[in-house]
Amino acid sequence: MAAIDSGTAKKRLLRIRWATRLLATLLIISFTLAVNRLSAHPMPNSVVLLRVHADRIEADVQIPLGELQSAFGHAVNDSSAGLINRLGPQLRAYLQQHIRAERSDGRPWHVVVAALSVQETQNALNGVYRELVAEVRLVPPTGADVRRFTFRYDAVVHQVVTHSVLVSVKQDWAGGVLPEAVPANVGIIALDIPSNTIRPLIIDLKTGSVWTGFRTMVNFGMRHIAEGTDHLLFLLVLLLPAPLRVNQKQRWGPFGGIRYSLIRLLRIVTAFTLGHSLTLLAGALNWVRLPGQPVEILIAVSILVSALHAVRPLFAGQGAVGREGWIAAGFGLVHGLAFANTLTNLQLDAGPMALSILGFNVGIELMQLFIITLVFPGLILLSRTPAYRVIRLAGAMLAAIAAVAWVFERVSGEANWVTMWLITYAPEIPSATVPCVS
């Protein structure tokens, strides 16, 4: 009995010890997280973001001025106002000296340090964080593979032994990496303590191809529609009255029949497609360019007008479609300008841009067809019931509220509770159901 009691006591003692250790560990973790929150600031490392083109690599180099000051020997962080005007040539010469690239046989690439700028971010606890941003162009020798090279970089690291450089691919069209995705990590450059050397980074990107770039843009176009609440809403509102005829009182009447509904849907969607395809091409090639704000406001207005049309016919004339096709084409022109802005932000060369325009537009059309295939059969069935009037009016009202909220937000530049709700709770097409070109 004593042995049993002794064993039980030992077990209880072990449990107490484990509980004590667990509590202590949790307290340490909590304290560490609290300290990190209080002292949160950007990490004191440099970042190199590579943009891979067919004949060159463009790099965005970001260096914390606090770290650069220790290595550069000038008060760049203490006095960053007018820094580029004061020390621009010296900074370029410094970076030119410490950024190199070469082929596997040692033949050097041509390196050019272009534009320099200073970026600042405010932190309520730690003040201002400043970094130097340099645009660097790396051009390989004739015949060299742009996707495989040795990257020698030791800016700051040659003096500040704790400094490190994170190298990632920000954009690689042929490799399927777009700027809207998380940069693909390539490696880290830092001092190797055992050998006391800064080893170069061997960059060997996976083989790229035109098909990979085109396929990526098709998928990008599909995701752009699936994740774009305003474009989705516009398309859905267009579909609401499509199965209905216009009665003698110029109001929406009964179900017009399957053939009538499909023909009308085809005309409206085709007109919208032609409109946005035209301005997508013109905008992406910089033939037509409008500021982003007016375009976004007009998109919200297009949703509002389409919602009013779903309540009562605004465009239908004596024919089956009337002026709806022309209005859909006009609104397509507006939406195409927004699509074009997305492509121009990629800053692609002529060849990849031409294929991207085609692939992006194909992706948009595939997603539109996917949505219509999912939604329109149900609308046809519902439009044959008395309940469809309530469904149509409720959908149009909700779309109108969202459109007005978007107009106010895009005019004022400030979000309101409706747009915040849409960002947080508006349903998106689940990624698992979105078709993917592979």
C-alpha positions in Angstrom: 0.0 0.0 0.0 2.9 2.3 0.8 4.5 1.5 -2.5 1.3 2.4 -4.3 1.0 5.7 -2.4 4.7 6.4 -3.2 4.1 5.7 -6.9 1.0 7.9 -6.9 2.9 10.7 -5.2 5.7 10.5 -7.8 3.2 10.7 -10.6 1.6 13.8 -9.1 5.0 15.4 -8.6 5.9 14.8 -12.3 2.6 16.3 -13.4 3.2 19.4 -11.2 6.7 19.8 -12.7 5.4 19.4 -16.3 2.6 21.9 -15.6 5.1 24.3 -14.1 7.4 24.1 -17.1 4.5 24.5 -19.5 3.3 27.6 -17.6 6.8 29.1 -17.6 7.1 28.4 -21.3 3.8 30.1 -22.1 4.8 33.1 -20.0 8.1 33.4 -21.8 6.3 33.2 -25.2 3.7 35.7 -24.2 6.4 38.1 -22.9 8.4 37.7 -26.1 5.3 38.4 -28.3 4.4 41.4 -26.2 8.0 42.8 -26.6 7.9 42.1 -30.3 4.6 44.0 -30.7 5.9 47.0 -28.8 9.2 47.1 -30.7 7.7 46.0 -34.1 9.6 47.5 -37.0 10.8 46.3 -40.5 13.6 43.8 -40.3 17.1 45.4 -40.8 17.8 43.3 -43.9 18.0 44.3 -47.6 15.6 42.9 -50.2 16.3 42.3 -53.9 13.2 41.7 -56.0 14.0 40.3 -59.5 11.8 40.9 -62.6 12.9 38.4 -65.2 12.6 39.4 -68.9 13.7 37.5 -72.0 16.9 39.5 -72.5 17.6 41.0 -69.1 16.7 41.1 -65.4 15.5 44.2 -63.6 16.0 44.3 -59.8 14.4 46.4 -57.2 17.0 46.8 -54.4 15.7 47.9 -51.0 18.3 48.8 -48.3 17.5 50.1 -44.8 19.2 53.5 -44.4 20.1 52.7 -40.8 22.2 49.8 -42.0 23.5 51.5 -45.1 24.8 54.4 -43.0 27.1 52.1 -41.1 28.6 50.7 -44.3 28.4 53.7 -46.6 30.1 56.2 -44.3 27.7 59.1 -44.8 24.8 60.3 -42.7 22.1 58.9 -45.0 19.7 58.0 -42.2 20.3 60.9 -39.9 19.6 63.3 -42.8 17.6 61.7 -45.5 15.9 64.8 -46.8 17.1 65.5 -50.3 19.4 62.5 -50.1 19.3 61.6 -53.8 20.2 65.1 -54.8 23.1 65.3 -52.3 24.6 61.9 -52.7 23.0 60.3 -55.8 26.3 59.8 -57.7 28.1 58.4 -54.7 25.2 56.0 -53.9 25.2 54.8 -57.5 28.9 54.3 -57.5 28.7 52.4 -54.2 26.0 50.1 -55.5 27.7 49.6 -58.8 30.8 48.4 -56.9 28.9 45.9 -54.8 26.4 44.4 -57.2 27.7 42.1 -59.9 26.4 39.2 -62.0 28.3 36.7 -64.2 27.9 33.6 -66.2 29.0 30.2 -64.9 32.3 30.7 -66.7 33.0 34.0 -65.0 32.1 36.3 -67.9 30.5 39.4 -66.4 27.0 40.8 -67.0 26.5 44.5 -67.6 25.1 46.1 -64.5 23.4 49.6 -64.5 22.1 51.4 -61.4 19.3 53.5 -62.6 16.7 55.4 -60.6 17.1 56.0 -56.9 14.5 57.0 -54.3 13.9 57.0 -50.6 10.8 55.5 -49.1 9.6 56.2 -45.5 7.1 54.3 -43.3 5.7 55.7 -40.1 5.7 53.7 -36.9 3.9 55.1 -33.8 6.3 53.4 -31.4 9.6 53.5 -33.3 9.4 56.6 -35.4 10.3 56.6 -39.1 11.8 53.7 -41.0 13.6 54.8 -44.2 15.0 52.7 -47.0 16.9 53.4 -50.2 15.2 51.9 -53.3 17.4 51.4 -56.4 16.3 50.2 -59.8 19.1 48.0 -61.2 19.3 46.5 -64.7 21.3 43.3 -65.2 22.0 42.5 -68.9 23.7 39.2 -69.8 26.4 38.8 -72.5 25.2 37.7 -76.0 24.1 34.1 -75.9 24.0 33.8 -72.1 21.0 32.3 -70.4 19.2 35.0 -68.5 17.7 32.4 -66.1 21.0 31.0 -64.9 23.7 33.2 -63.4 25.9 33.9 -60.4 24.7 36.9 -58.3 27.5 38.6 -56.3 26.1 41.1 -53.9 27.8 42.4 -50.8 26.4 46.0 -50.2 26.2 46.7 -46.5 27.1 43.0 -45.7 30.8 43.8 -46.3 30.8 46.0 -43.2 27.8 45.0 -41.1 28.3 41.3 -40.4 24.8 40.7 -39.1 23.2 42.1 -42.2 21.5 39.8 -44.7 20.0 40.1 -48.2 16.7 38.3 -49.2 16.6 37.6 -52.9 13.2 36.8 -54.5 11.6 36.7 -57.9 8.8 39.3 -58.1 7.9 38.8 -61.7 8.8 36.1 -64.2 6.3 35.9 -67.1 7.8 32.9 -68.8 8.1 31.1 -65.4 4.5 31.8 -64.4 5.3 34.3 -61.6 3.2 37.6 -61.6 3.6 40.6 -59.4 0.3 40.0 -57.7 1.5 36.8 -56.2 3.9 36.4 -53.3 7.5 36.7 -54.5 9.2 33.4 -55.0 12.2 33.1 -52.7 15.5 32.4 -54.4 18.0 32.6 -51.5 19.7 34.6 -48.8 23.1 36.3 -49.0 24.9 36.7 -45.7 28.3 36.4 -44.2 29.5 32.8 -43.9 31.0 32.9 -40.4 33.2 29.7 -40.6 34.9 30.9 -43.8 34.5 34.7 -43.1 33.4 35.2 -46.7 30.3 36.4 -48.5 29.4 33.7 -50.8 27.6 34.5 -54.1 24.1 33.3 -54.8 23.7 30.8 -57.7 20.5 31.6 -59.4 19.0 28.8 -61.5 15.4 29.5 -62.3 13.2 26.8 -63.7 12.8 26.6 -67.5 10.3 29.2 -68.8 8.2 29.1 -71.9 5.7 31.1 -73.9 3.0 28.5 -73.1 3.7 28.9 -69.4 3.3 32.7 -69.7 0.2 32.5 -71.8 -1.4 29.9 -69.5 -0.6 32.0 -66.5 -2.4 35.0 -68.0 -5.4 32.9 -68.8 -5.7 31.8 -65.2 -5.0 35.4 -64.1 -7.9 36.6 -66.2 -10.2 34.0 -64.7 -9.1 34.9 -61.1 -9.5 38.6 -61.9 -13.2 38.1 -62.6 -13.7 35.6 -59.8 -12.2 37.9 -57.2 -13.6 41.2 -58.6 -16.8 41.8 -56.7 -17.8 44.8 -58.9 -17.3 42.9 -62.2 -19.1 39.9 -60.9 -22.0 42.0 -59.6 -22.3 43.8 -63.0 -22.5 40.5 -64.8 -25.1 39.0 -62.5 -27.3 42.1 -62.7 -27.2 41.9 -66.4 -28.5 38.4 -66.2 -31.5 39.2 -64.0 -33.9 40.5 -66.6 -32.5 38.5 -69.5 -35.2 35.7 -69.5 -38.1 38.2 -69.4 -40.1 39.9 -72.1 -41.1 43.6 -72.1 -44.9 44.0 -71.9 -47.1 46.7 -73.5 -46.7 48.9 -70.4 -42.9 48.9 -71.0 -42.3 46.8 -67.8 -40.8 43.4 -67.3 -43.4 40.8 -68.2 -43.5 37.0 -68.2 -40.8 34.5 -69.1 -40.0 34.8 -72.8 -39.1 31.2 -73.5 -35.8 29.4 -73.6 -34.9 30.3 -77.2 -35.7 34.0 -76.6 -33.7 34.0 -73.3 -30.6 32.4 -74.9 -30.6 34.7 -77.9 -31.0 37.7 -75.8 -28.3 36.6 -73.4 -26.0 35.9 -76.3 -26.4 39.3 -77.8 -25.9 41.2 -74.5 -22.9 39.2 -73.5 -21.4 39.4 -77.0 -21.8 43.1 -77.0 -20.2 43.5 -73.6 -17.3 41.2 -74.7 -16.6 43.2 -77.8 -16.6 46.4 -75.8 -14.2 45.3 -73.1 -12.0 43.5 -75.6 -11.6 46.7 -77.6 -10.5 48.9 -74.7 -8.5 46.1 -73.1 -6.4 46.0 -76.3 -6.2 49.8 -76.7 -5.4 50.4 -73.1 -2.8 47.7 -72.7 -1.0 49.0 -75.7 -1.2 52.6 -74.4 -3.3 53.8 -77.3 -6.0 55.0 -74.8 -5.2 55.8 -71.2 -7.5 57.2 -68.5 -6.7 57.7 -64.8 -7.8 54.8 -62.6 -10.3 56.8 -60.4 -12.7 57.9 -63.2 -12.7 54.4 -64.6 -13.6 52.8 -61.2 -16.3 55.4 -60.7 -17.8 54.6 -64.1 -17.8 50.9 -63.3 -19.8 51.6 -60.2 -22.2 53.8 -62.3 -22.6 50.9 -64.8 -23.7 48.6 -62.0 -26.2 51.2 -60.8 -27.7 51.8 -64.2 -27.9 48.0 -64.8 -29.7 47.6 -61.4 -32.2 50.2 -62.4 -32.7 48.4 -65.7 -33.4 45.2 -63.8 -36.2 47.0 -61.9 -37.7 48.5 -65.0 -36.6 48.4 -68.7 -34.5 51.4 -69.5 -33.1 50.3 -72.9 -35.6 47.9 -74.4 -37.4 49.2 -77.5 -39.8 47.6 -79.8 -37.4 44.6 -80.6 -36.5 41.8 -78.3 -33.3 43.5 -77.2 -33.7 47.1 -78.3 -30.8 49.2 -77.2 -29.5 46.8 -74.5 -26.7 45.6 -76.8 -25.4 49.1 -77.3 -25.5 49.9 -73.6 -23.8 46.6 -72.8 -21.1 47.4 -75.3 -20.6 50.9 -73.9 -20.3 49.6 -70.4 -17.9 46.9 -71.7 -15.6 49.7 -73.0 -15.4 51.1 -69.4 -14.7 47.7 -67.8 -12.1 47.0 -70.5 -10.1 50.1 -69.4 -10.0 48.7 -65.9 -8.7 45.3 -67.2 -6.1 47.2 -69.3 -4.8 49.0 -66.2 -4.1 45.6 -64.6 -2.0 44.5 -67.6 0.0 47.8 -68.0 1.0 47.4 -64.4 2.9 44.3 -65.4 5.4 46.3 -67.5 5.9 43.5 -70.0 7.9 43.7 -73.2 6.0 43.8 -76.6 5.9 40.0 -77.3 4.8 38.9 -73.8 2.3 41.8 -73.7 0.6 40.8 -76.9 0.2 37.2 -75.7 -0.9 38.5 -72.2 -3.6 40.6 -73.8 -4.9 37.5 -75.6 -4.5 35.1 -72.6 -6.0 37.6 -70.1 -9.1 38.2 -72.4 -9.5 34.5 -72.9 -9.5 34.0 -69.2 -12.1 36.7 -68.7 -14.4 35.1 -71.3 -13.9 31.6 -69.8 -14.9 32.8 -66.3 -17.9 34.7 -67.7 -19.1 31.6 -69.5 -18.5 29.6 -66.3 -20.6 32.0 -64.3 -23.4 32.1 -66.9 -23.4 28.3 -67.1 -23.8 28.2 -63.3 -26.4 30.9 -62.8 -28.5 31.2 -66.0 -30.3 27.8 -65.9 -31.5 28.6 -62.4 -32.7 32.1 -63.5 -34.6 30.5 -66.3 -36.4 28.1 -63.9 -37.1 30.9 -61.3 -38.3 33.3 -64.0 -41.2 30.9 -64.7 -42.5 31.3 -61.1 -44.3 34.2 -59.4 -41.5 34.5 -56.9 -39.0 35.7 -59.5 -40.3 39.3 -59.4 -39.3 39.5 -55.7 -35.9 37.9 -56.4 -35.3 40.3 -59.3 -36.2 43.4 -57.3 -34.3 42.3 -54.2 -31.2 41.6 -56.3 -31.4 44.9 -58.2 -31.9 46.8 -54.9 -28.8 45.2 -53.3 -26.8 45.9 -56.4 -27.9 49.5 -56.5 -26.9 50.0 -52.8 -23.5 48.5 -53.4 -23.0 50.7 -56.6 -23.9 53.9 -54.8 -21.6 53.0 -51.9 -18.8 52.4 -54.4 -19.4 55.7 -56.2 -19.1 57.6 -52.9 -16.0 55.6 -51.9 -14.3 56.2 -55.3 -15.1 59.9 -55.4 -14.1 60.6 -51.8 -11.3 58.1 -51.5 -12.7 57.0 -48.1 -14.3 53.6 -47.4 -17.8 53.4 -46.0 -19.6 50.7 -44.0 -21.2 49.2 -47.1 -17.9 48.8 -49.0 -16.1 47.5 -45.9 -18.9 44.9 -45.5 -18.5 44.0 -49.2 -14.7 43.5 -48.7 -15.2 41.4 -45.6 -18.3 39.4 -46.4 -19.1 39.6 -50.1 -19.0 36.0 -51.5 -16.3 35.1 -54.0 -16.2 32.2 -56.3 -14.4 29.5 -54.3 -10.9 28.8 -55.8 -11.7 25.1 -55.9 -14.6 25.6 -58.3 -12.6 28.0 -60.6 -11.5 26.2 -63.8 -7.7 26.2 -64.4 -5.8 26.0 -67.6 -2.9 23.6 -67.1 
